[in-house]
Amino acid sequence: MNRFAELLDRLAYEHGRNAKLRLMTEFFRMTPDPERGYALAALTGALSFPHAKPGLIRALIAERTDPVLFDLSYDYVGDLSETVALMWPKPQRPAPSPRLRGEGSSARSAEQGEGRPEQAAHRASSPSPDLAHARSASPHWGEVQAAELHQGSQQAAPSLTEVVATLASLGKAELPGQIARWLDALDETGRWALLKLVTGALRVGVSARLAKTAVAALGGKDPDEIEILWPALTPPYVDLFAWVEGRTDKPLVADPAPFRPPMLSHAIEASDFAKLDPAEYVAEWKWDGIRVQAVAGLRPDGGRVARLYSRTGEDISAAFPDLVAAFAFDGALVGELLIMRGGEVQSFAVLQQRLNRKTVTPQLLAEFPAHLRAYDLLTEAGEDLRGEPLRERRGRLEAFIARLSSPRVDLSPLIPFADWDALARARENPAAAGAGIDAGAVEGVMIKRRDAPYLPGRPKGLWWKWKRDPFVVDAVLMYAQRGHGKRSSYYSDYTFGLWTAGEAGDELAPVGKAYFGFTDAELAEIDLYVRRNTVNRFGPVREVVHEPGRGLVFEVAFEGLQRSARHRSGIAMRFPRISRLRFDKQPSDADRLETLLHMLEAAERTPASGGRVLEPALARTSRRKGG
């Protein structure tokens, strides 16, 4: 575990992609199975331990430290795992009892033939295979060896394999004691890594794609090959490593309805259009649902298998039995999961009524009927189409949907356009450009090269997304809270408000919270402002001065609005983020809550809008790059 912890620690502080890649590749090369396989699973998010909640960790540290001291430390550090790792007390060891000369371990070693000088010298020059491996695997082997040997005198530091295997079989009641014993046996970095691992907060700046690329580099393989195999593999990936290193054949995928790694797009910038020839691209509507894969096939015994996968590969079939029942085909479709009522696509807020449900009732199925709007075909009747150009896949898809003839599955239409200006007009007015009554469920357009194959990952230049301009309001910063991970030293989570009439005159009502949209330089600037203008403290939260003549104004961008009983203002923003710092404005110049209420009321007059304001007179938007 210490060696894995050392890898995580170095990855967390390494900013360069290639340097991270080298660190992981070397770790995978020098670490044996199954340890490296579980490390890969951890880095790719393939491990989960549902009983290891942050509350359990808090309870463990509360038993061992002053709770006030912990709260103060946590407020300063900003990260639970790091705070506990640093504050965890060293286990007390019993004092050694007095011994007579010749008694104890030395005498026993001599009786066993281990205390002779020549054997001691041999042991020093010939370390065990495990220690020899550790020495070759880590550039800081001496530090790791010292930590593990020191801990060995109390309790051996666990390996990553031991941690994963134990947590997989351990009962909930036994978990606190076991985690405490591991924390006793590990050093500070090891404790930090263990807690990050078990609580699912392992963020070290490494994507799953980069970790798989590091594995591919072991044997000069194409990372896309691993992406294609990945959904059918399980930790600790012994067969994968054996194939990559040339020791066995490529693993076979026998699942008749597997998930295929998705192809992703890039957000388009204004400068990109000059480099693109519109004749080489097609455009589609970007629907406001969730991306899914609909896959069906036959088992060797002739039985049909049908599954619905989320974008990340999670099998969500059980939550959408009404849609899966329509998969009477042999193939793999990619499309948008939507709710359709009376032939009209509903808003994302309506779709949320069906998301993250463990069980679905007949009433839910009737009120929120699921629908798939398909825009790509990956396989058909056992034929893999991903290497074919989009124009070929699109033609096959149109014929496929026509043959399927299901009211639950339809085709996402193309947008006709002659040049980028024409597409920009369609993006601004989807209803007039062919989206019709579904215009409220459009959040932008997708631009795709006609000759693009379907490649896993995010290849540059093949697919672009051009979302509609967000709405903006000027809001006043009210509260700030420390972030987590790399932002644990900064106040980076901001609650903002708008003016409204109160009993004693105008007052600020909180309307949202945002923690992204700003640059690192702006973050440092806001953090400094928060520290210099704090007027009250509530644990990790600071109240910042927010008066009509004193305060910080944010321009807040958001995608839509909906009513919410959980918010004091009665309104919830969708995807709020800080788009600009307005040091040039006084808080008294910020917008009013009534502005949002009018926008919401206008949106509610078009039920499918999902909170998107369709009346230009009421909607203030911010032109994005590319807009």
N, C-alpha and C positions, 0 to 999 in steps of 0.2 A: 504493500500500500504506500510505503514511503516513496518508492521510485515513481509510482503513478502520480503521487502528490507533487513530486518534484517536477514532473512533466507539466502538470496543470499550472504550477506556480510560474514556470518559465513561459508557458503559453500566454498567461494572463498579462505578463509584462512585455511580451514581444509584439511589436506593432506590425512588422512586415509579414506579408503573406508568404513569401518564399522562405523566410526564416522559420515561420510556424510549420511550414510543410517539411522542412529539413528536420526539425525537432521531432515531429511525429513519425516520419519515415524511419529515422534512426531508432526511435523507441520501439517501433514495430519490428524492426530488423533484429534488435538485440534482446527482445523480451520473448520468452517462450510461450507456447500455448499452455493453458487457455487464458493466461493472464492478459496477453495482448488483445485477445478477442473481447474480453470483458471491458478492457480500456476503450476499444473501438466502439463497443455498444454504448458506453457512457458518453463518449464524445458525440455520438450521433443521436442521442436521445432515445435509445432503444431499451433503456432500463427504467423501471419505475418501482417504487416501494410505497404503496398507498398508506401504510400505517405510520410511516416516519414523517409526522407533521411538524411544522415549526413549533407548535405548542408543546410538543413532547420535549423538544430541545430546550425550550424556555424553562420547562418544569425541572429538567435535570440540572441546569445551571443555577436555578433558584434554590435548589437544595444544598448548593456548595458555595455560594457567594452571597454577599449582601445585596438584596434586591435593589436598593437605592443606587449602590455603586454600579450594578449591572445596567440599570436604566440610563445612568449618566454616561457610561461607557458606550452603550449601544447608540445613544443619541450622537455621540462624537464619532464613532466608527461608521455607523450607518448600515452595517451588514451583520446579520445575525450570526452566520457561520464564522465570520472572522472574529467577532466579539467573543463568542463562546470559546473558540480555539485559543485566543490569547488569555482569557480569564480562567480557563479550566485549571484547577489546582493539581499540582503534582501529587501522585498517590504516595501516601506515607508508607515507608518500608520499616519493618521491625529492625531495631538495633541488633547487630550481630552479638551473639552470646560469647563470653570468654572461652577460649579453647586452650588446651595444653599443647605443647609442642608435639607435632606429629599427628594431632587429631584433625578431624574435619575433612574437607574436600581434598586436601593435598594427600592425606594419608590414604583416603579411598582411591584416589587416582593412582597412587603408587601400587596399591594392592591389585588394581586392574591393569597394571602395566602401562599406565598413561602418564606417570609422573617422571619418567626417566628423561634426562636432558635431551638425549638424541631424538626421542619421540616428540618432545615439545618443539624442537627445532624443525622436525619434519612437518608438524602441523602448521607452523608459522609460514613455511615456504610452500605448502600445498593446501591452500584453502579448499573448503568444500565446494562441490560443483555449483551450489546455489550462490555462494559468495563470489566465486570466480565469475559467474554470469553477471552478478550485480556490478562487479568491478568493470567488466567490459561494456556493460549497458549504459552506465552513467558517467558523464564527465565529472560529476561530483560524488563519485562512489565513496570516497573516504568519509564524507559527511553522512551519507546514507548508512554506511557500514557502522559508523560510530553510534548513530542513533539507534539502529536496530540491535546492535550488540548490547548497548546500555539498557534498552528496553527488555532485551532478552533476560536480563537478570531479574526483572519483575514479571513481565508477561510478554510473550512474543508479539511483536507488531503483526497484525493480520495482513494477509495478502488481499489483493482486490478480489481474487477468486473466492477466498474464504468469506469475505464480506457479502458478495453476491449470493453465494450458495446458502449461507446462513440466513440471510434476510428472506430468501425464497421459501424457507421452511419454518421460520420462527413464528410463534404465536404472538398476538398483539400484546399480551400481558408480559411476555418475556423480553420484549423489544427494549424497553428502557434500560434494564440491567445490562443487556448485551452491548448496547451502544456506549454505555458508561464504561464498561470494561475495555472496549476498543479505544475510547478517548484516553483512558489511563495509559494505554500501551503505546500511543502514538505521540510524536512530537507536534509542535505547533502547526507546521505546514500539513502534516498528516491529518491532524484533527480538522483543520479547515477543509481539506479535500474530502474527508469522510462525510462531514456535515453537508457540504455542497452536493455530494453524490446522493446521499439518502433522502435529502429534502427536495431533490429535483431542481436545484438552483445552480446547475453547473454551467456558468457562462464565462468562458475564457477567450472569447473572440474567435472561436473556431466553428465554422458551419459544418453540417453533416457532409456536404459535398467536398469540403477541403479535407476532412478526415478520410473519406473514401479515396480521394486523389492521392493522399499519402500512402495508402495501402497499395494502390495501383503502381506507384513509383517503385515499390519493392521488386517488381518483375517487369517493368516497362509496359504495363498494360494500359489500355485506354480507360480512363475513369468512367466513360459512358457504359462500358461493358459491366462494370461493377454496379452502376446505377440500375441497369436492366435486371441483373440478378438479385439485387438487394431485397425486394419484397418477399422473395421465396427463402431467404436465409434467416437463420436464427443464431443468437449468441451461443457459444463463443466463436463462431465463424471459422472453425478448424478447416473445413473443406475449402473455404475461400482463400485462406492464407496458403494452403497447400497448392492450390491451382496457381495463384499469383507467383509463388516461388518455383513453379515448374515441377512440382513433385507429384502431381496427379492431374486428371482431366478436369475440364471445366464443369462445375456443378450443373446438374440438370434441373429445369423448372418443370415439375409435373402437375402443378395446380391448373385446372381447366379454366379458372377465372381469376388470374393474378392481377395485381395492381401494377401499372406501368409508371415509371418516374415521369413527372410532368415536365412539359416545356413551359418556360416562363418568359415574361416580356420585360422590356425596359421602358421606363417613363420617357416620353419623347421631349426633347428640348427645342426651343425655337431655332437654334443653330443647326439642328439635324435636318430640317426640311430641305435646305439648299443642297444637301448631299444625296437626297432621295429622289428617284424618278417615280412619279405617281403611277406611270404605266406598268411598273413592275410590282405594284402592290394591290391588294384588295382590302376592303374595310368591312368590319362588322360592328354591330352595337355591342357595347360592354354593359351587360345586364347586372343589375344590383341584387345578386343572389350569392350563392356560394358555388365554387367550381367543384365538379364531381366527375368521377369515372363510373360509367355503367358497363359492367362486364358480365358476360354469360357464356357458358360453354358446356360441353358434355364430358362426364367422367368416362373411364374405360367401360364401365358397366352400363352405359347409356343414360344414366341419371343426369338431370340438368342441374347446373350450379349457376346461380345468379347473385351478383353482389353489387352494392353501391358503395363506392369509396369516396372519402373526402380528398381534398387536394394533397394532404400529407400522407395518404395511404391508410387512414383509419377506416375499418369496415363499419359503415353506418346503416347497413341493410335493415337491421332490426327496428330502427326508428322510422323507416319509410317502406313498410310492407306494401302499401298501395301502389307505389311506384315500381318497386322491384318485381311485382307480379306482372308488369307489362314487358319485362325483358324476355320476350319470346324470340330470341335471336342467338346467333353464335358470332360474337364479336366483342369489340370494346369501343364504346363511345365516350367522347369528352364533351361536357356541356355545362350548363348552369342549372342548379337546383332552384326552382321557383315555386311559388304558390299561385295557382291559376283559379280564378273564380269568374264564371260567366264569360269565359273567353278573354279575360283581361288579367295580365300579370299584376300581382299585388306587390306592395312595398316590402322592403327588407324587414321592417318592424313586424309585419304579418308573418313572414317566414320564420322569424325568431320564435314564434309560438310552437314550431315543430322541431327546433334545434335542441340538442343536448337532452333529449328525452330517453329515459331508460325503457319506459313503456308508453304505448300510445293507445288511447281509447277509441271506440267507434265514433264518438262525438267529435274527437279531435280530427280523425280521418275525414269526417264529413265536412267539418267547418273549414279545414285547411288542407285541401287536396294538393298533393305534391305533383310537380310537373318537371320534366327535363327538356330544356331547349338545347339541342345538340349543335356543335360547331366543328367537330372533328371526328374522324373515324381512324382508329389505330390498327385494328385487326378485323378481318372478316373471314369466317369459315376457316380458321386456322392460318390464314395468310397475313403476315406482318406487313402493314402498309406504312410504317413509320419512316422508312427510307425513301418513300415516294414523295414527289413534290406536292405542295399544298393543292395545286390545281387538280392533280389526279385524285387526291384524297377527298377533295370537295365534291367532285363528280360522283365518286363512289358513295359518299355520304348522302347526297341528294337521292340517289336511287335506293339506298338502304332505308332511309326514312319513309320513302314512298311505299316500299314493299311492307314495311312494318305496320303502317297505317294504324297507329295507336293514338287515341286522344290524350294519352299521358306523355307522349314524346313528339316534339315537332322540331323543325329546322330553324336555326337562327339565320335570318336573312342577311344578305350582303347589302352594302350601301353603295349605290351608284355615285361615282364622282369622276370628274375629268381632271381636276387639279386640286391642290391643297386648299385653295380658297373655297372651293365648292364643298370640300369635306369639312372645313371649319364652319361653314354655314349649316351643314347638316348636324354637326355636333352641338351647335347653339340652339337649334330648333328641330329636335328629333321627330316631333309630331308631323311637321311638314315634309320631312325627308323620308317618310316611310314607316316610322315606328308606330304611328297612329295612336290608338288608345293606350298602348304600352309605353308611351313616351315618358311617363313619370317614373318608370322602372329602369330608365337608361341612365347610367352614370358616366358615359363617355363613349369613345370608339376604340376599337382595336385595329391596328394596321399591320398586315402580314404580307411578307413576300410571297409571290405566286409560286416560286420554285423552292420554297423552304421545306426541307424534311422536318420531321418531328423529332427534335433532339432533346434529351434530358438536360435539366439545368437552365441557364439563362444565357444562351448564345447571343452575341452582339449583332444587331443589324437585321434580324429576321422577324421578330415580333416587337411591336411597340404598343404602348397604351397611352391614350390621350384622354384623360378624364376631364369632365366638365369643370369649369371654374368654381371654386368653393365660395361660400358666403362668408362675409367677414363682418365683425363688429369690433368696435373699440371698447375694451373692458379694462377694469382697474384691478391690479394685483392686491389681494387681501391677505392671503396666507401662503407660506412656503414651507416645504418639508424636505429633509435630506433625501437624496436618492439612494440607490443601491449599487453594488458592484463598483465599477470605475467611478461612479458619481457619488459614492458614499461620503465624500468630503465636501460636496456641494449641495446647496439648496436648489434642487432642480425640479421639484414637483410643485406646481403653482395652482392655487385656487383663485379665481377671478370673479368679479361681479359687475353688475350693471345697476344704474340708478333707478330707483322707483320711489313712489310716494310712501312715506311712513308717518307715524303718529306725530313725530316732531319735525316733520319736513322730509326732504329727500334723503334717502339712505341707500347704501349698496346692498344688493341681494346677490348672494353667490349663485352663479349660473353654470359653472363648469370647472373642470380641472384639466390641466395639460402638462405634459412633461417631455414634449419633443417639438421640433420645428425650428429650434434655434441652433446656432453654431456653437462650437466650443468657446470661441471668443466672447460671444454673447452670454453664454452660460456663466463665464467668469465675471462678466459685467453685472449680471443680475444677482449673482451670489454676493458680490461685494455690496450691492445696493441693499439686499436683504439684511446683511449683518449690520450695516450702518443705520438702518431705519426700522429696526425691530422695536415694537412697543409692548409686546406681550409674548409669553412663552407658554406652550401647552405640550409638555413632553418634547417629542421631536419636531413639533410644529411651532413656527414663529408667526406671530401676527405682525404684519407690516403696516406702517402708517398708510391710511387710505382716506384722506380728507379731500374736499373739493379743490383745495389749493395745494395739496401735498400728496404725492403718490406717484406710482409708475403705471403708465398706460401701455397695454399690449394690444396689438391688432391680432385678433383671434379668428382663424379660419376654421370652418366646419362644413360638413357635407349635408346636414339636414337637422330637423327638429322633431321631437315628439313629446307628448305630455308624460309627466312622471310624478307620481305621488311621493317618491323617495327624495325628491329635491325640493328644497324650501321654495324655490322660485316656481315650481310646478312644471318646469321645462327641462328636458335633457338634450344636450347637443350630441350629434353623431360625429365621431372622429375629430374632436377639437384639437388644435395645435397652435402654437405661437408662430405667427407668420412675420411679424415685425415688432420691434421695440419702438414705442412712440415717445421718446424723450422730449419731442417737440410739442407735446400736448399736455394740458393740465387734466387732472382727473375729472374736473367739472365738464370737460369736453367729451367725455366718454358717452357711449350710447345708453339708452334707457331700456328697461325690461319690456316696456310696452312695444318697443320695436320688434323684439323677438315674438311677442304674443301676436302681433299683427301678421308677421311672417308665417307663424304656425297656423293661424286661422285661415290664411290664404291657401296654405298647403292642404289643409283639411277639406277644402272645397273640391280638391282632386284626390280622392282616397288612395289612388295608386302611386301618388307622388312620394310617399315615404318621408314626408316632411320637407321635400324639395319645393321651394317657392317657384311657381311657374309664372307669376305675374311680375314682369320686369319692373314695374313702378315700385314694388315693395322689396325687391331683392337687390341687395348691394353685394356685388361679387368682386373678387380680386383676380385680376388677370394673372394666370400662371405663366411660367415660361412655356412657350409653345402655344399659348392661348391667343 
